Amino acid sequence: MLLTHGAASAALPPVALTIGNFDGIHRGHQAMLERLGSEARKRGLTSCVLTFEPHPREFFSPQAAPTRLASLREKYELLAARGVERLHVLRFDKAFAALPPEVFIEQVLVGRLKARWLLIGEDFRFGARRAGDIGLLKKLAGRFGYELQAMPTVMHAGARVSSSTVRAALAAGNLAAAEELLGRPYSISGRVVHGDKLGQKLGFATANVQMKHNRPPLTGIYAARVHGVGAAPRAGVASLGVRPTVTASGRAVLEVHLFDFSGDLYHEHVRVEFLHKIRDEEKYPDLETLKAQIARDCEAAKSFLMDHRNA
């Protein structure tokens, strides 16, 4: 999949386009992408997703913005897996936020991206003060030579599918509900980096996975499956949180202990799937108590993974 930024090259072909944050690529997003790909093929166009970095809500109100379900790299990987041919990332800054909606259509959608077919959600708003809507896009379609279609809300099991509902399920520890909404287990990917080696000292060596999420959408101890360590996924137990027993930094850290594994994973890029929440993170009086709890967590994770495999 081609990744482009800012002012796109004039040599790139016209596109069938959809626009949005696409955080998490849930079932609703997947339905849009399937339709995008189908219409692009019919018209001989390149299927393209336009997204923004940072998210507009992060720009306007960073402290109140929702947690991200996926980093930009994870979004790229998920979109590529759904067959999208091009991802265009626009920097969302003060100048872009002030762009009148008519100018956004003329300069960005038509001028830079050469959109010939456009798919948007029914509630899509854009431009300065969110003044642009589907009505304006319809009004200008003939002048600028693009077709416009709206995507109705996608429902699953009687409920609207959205990034917000996925976040709520993850925050509640309901991994099964999140998996239903996503169509896959929730995962975080990143490069294995050096940590403080505490897990190794306690007898449970861990891979410290670098996260791009400043505020991850879930915390706690989980039965996990890790991709990127050999040909097949590896079972393990993951800890995602601020590690209150050993530090007061308040910085979230993702650590994974792989069962029946020994080796050097530094600098490898791995993807951690969260399959089942074992418990919330806790602060223990000493390292020996923490070590005993880690052993119980490992047994709980193994038990779940065995049952899950046999289900």
N, C-alpha and C positions, 0 to 999 in steps of 0.2 A: 504494500500500500504506500502511495506517495504522500509524504508529509510536506505541506507548504505553509508559509507564514507571510503575513503582511501583504505587500503588493505582489500579486502572483505574476508569473512570467506570461507574456502575451502569446508564447508558443504553445501553451497548454490548451487542450481542447475544451469545448463547451461541456457543461455539466448538468446532470440531474441532481438537485440540491435539497438537503434538509438542514434545518438550523436548530441548535439547542445545546444545552450543557451535556446531555447524554451521560449523566453521572450514574455509573453502575451498569449501564446497558441492560436494564431489566426487560421483562417480557413486553412492556409497552414500547420501549425503544426498538426491540427486536422486530416487532410487527412493522414499525415504520421503516426499518432498514430493509426488511424483506420486500416491502412495496417499492421502496426507492430503487433497489437493485433490479426488480422486475421491469419497472418503467424505464430505467436507464437502458436496459438491454433492448427493449422494444424500439427505442428511439435512437439507438446508436450513440448514446451519451456516456460520459464517465460518471459513475455514482460518487457523490461527494458529500461529506458532512462538514458543515461550518460550525465551529465551536469557539469559545472565548476563554482567555487566560489572563488574569484570574477570572473566576466566576463573577458575574456582575454583583451578586449579593456580597461577595467577599470584598469587592472594591468599595461599595457604598457603606457597608457596615460589617467590617471584618470580625468583630467580637460576637455579633448576633447571627452571622452566617451559619448555615448548617454544616455539619461535618461532611467531608467528602467521602464518597464510597470508593472512588478510584482516583489515582494520580493521573497525570497526563499520559505517562508511559503506559499505564494499565489500560486507560481508555483507548489508546492507539492499538494495543494488542487485542482488545476485545472487539473493536471495530474491524480490524483486519480479519479476525476469525469469522466475522459475519459477512465477509465478502466485499466490504466497502473498498473502493479503488483509490480514494483520495480523502485525506483529512486536512482541512485548512484551519489554522489557528490564528485568530485575531487577538491582538493585545487590547484588553479592555482597560482604557485609561481615561483621564479627564477629557481629552479631546474627542475620543470615540464616544464617550457617554453623552457629549453635547451635540452629536451629529443629528441633524434633522432626519426624520424617517424617510422623506423623499430622497434625500442625498444618499442615505444608506442603500436604498434600492438602486439608484442610478450608478453610484460609484463603486459599491462593494458587490452587490449581487449581480448586476449586469456588466459593469465595467471590469472589475478585477476577476470575477469568477466565471463570467459568461454563462449565467444560469439560463437554461432554456425550459426547464421543468422544475417546479418548486413544490415541495411537500412540507406543510407546517401543521402544528397542532392547532386545534380550534381556538385555544386561548392565547396564542402567540402574540406577544407585544414587543415592540422594538423602537429604537430611536430615542432622541432626547425626551425625557419625562414619560417614556413608554407610550408616546402618542401614536405610534404606528400600529396597525392591526390588520386583520385579514381583509377588511373593507378597503383599506388603502392599497393593499397588494392587488386586489381584484381590479380596482379603478385604473391602476397603472400597467396592468398586464399587457393590454393591447399596444400601448405606446412603446413598451420596452421589449416586447416579443417573447414573453415567457408564458407557459401554462402554469396554472395554480390549482393545487388540490389540497384539501384539508383532511387531516387524519382524526377520526373520532377517538374518544377516550377508550383505552383498552381495559376490559374488565377481566378479572380472573377469580374464579370461585365466588362470584357475586360482589367483589370489591374492586375499586379503581386501583390500577397498578401505577405506582409513582415511586420516585426516589425517596420521598418522605415516608411512605409505608415500609419500604425496605429498611430505612434508618431506624424506625420505631421498632421493628422486629429484632434487629440486631441489638439495639440498646436494651431490649427486654430479655435478651438471651435466647430468643426463639429462633434458633438457627434453621429449623425445619420450615418455618413460615417464610423466612428470608430466602431460602433455597427455592421455595415454590414461586415466589415473586420474581426471582432472578432467572429461574430455569437452570440453575447450577449452584453448587455450594459457594458461599461468599469466600473471597480470597484476597490476600494482600501479597504483592510481589516486591522484591527488592534484592539488592546485592548483600551478600554475607560480609560483614565487617568485623573488625576486632572489638571485643568488649572488655569487661574487667576480669574475665576468666573465673568468675565466682562459681558458675555451674560446674565447671571442671573440678574445682576444689571441693565441691560438695559431692562429687561422684556422679553428676548428671551433666555431662558436657552439652553445651547448647550452641546453636548457630544464631548469631545476633544479626537479624535481618533489618537492614536500613530502610526506614519508612519515609515516604514523601508526605504522609498524612501528619499534619501538625496536631490534629485532634482526631484520632481514629474513632470510627463509629461504634466500636465495641471494646470492652475490656473484660479481663478475667482469665481463667484457665480453661483450655479447650482440648478435646481430642481433635487431632489434626492429620492432614495428609499433605505431604510436601512433594512438589514436582520440581525437576531440575537437578535431582541427585541420581544420576544413572537413568536407565531407560524407563524404569517403572516408578510410580510414586511410592514414597516411603511413609510409613506410619510413625506418628510421634505425638507428643504433647506440647502445646504452645502456651506461652504466657505472654499476655499483652497488657501492659499497665505501667505504673510508675514505680514499682518495686519498693514499697514503703518500709520493708524490713531492713533494706541495705542502703537506701539513699533518700534524701529529702529534696532532690532536684526537681521533682514534679514532672520530669520529662518521660513521655511514654516510650517504652521499649518493647520490641517484639523479639522474643527468644523461643527457639524450638529445640526440644530434645528429641532426636531420632532414635527409635528403638533398634537395637542390634546393628549399630553403625559405628564405625570408627574411621576417621579420615579427615583430610583438610578440605574445607569448603570455602575458605576465604576467597573473596572476589567472585564466587559463583553467583549467578542470578537465579533465585528460586521463587516459587509461588507457593504460599501456604494457604491451604483450604481449611476453613473452620467448620467442623462437622457437628460438634456437640459441646455445649457449655457444661463444664464440670462444677465450677464454683466461681464466686467472685474473688477478687484479689483481697488479701488480708495482710495485716502487719503482725509479725510474730516476735516474741520476746528475745529470741536468739537464733543463731544459725542452725543449731541442732534441731530445734523445733521446725524450722523451715525445711530442713533436709528430710525429716520424717514425713512432712506433708507432701513434699515433692514425690516421694516414693508412693504415697497413697494416690496421688494424682496420676502417676504413671500406670498404676494398676487399674484405676477407673477408666483411663483412656484406652488401655488394651482391651478391657472388658467390652466397652462400647464398640470399638473397632471390630472386634471379633463378631459380636452380634450383628453389626452393620454389614459385615462381609457376608454373613450367612443368611441375611434377610432376603 
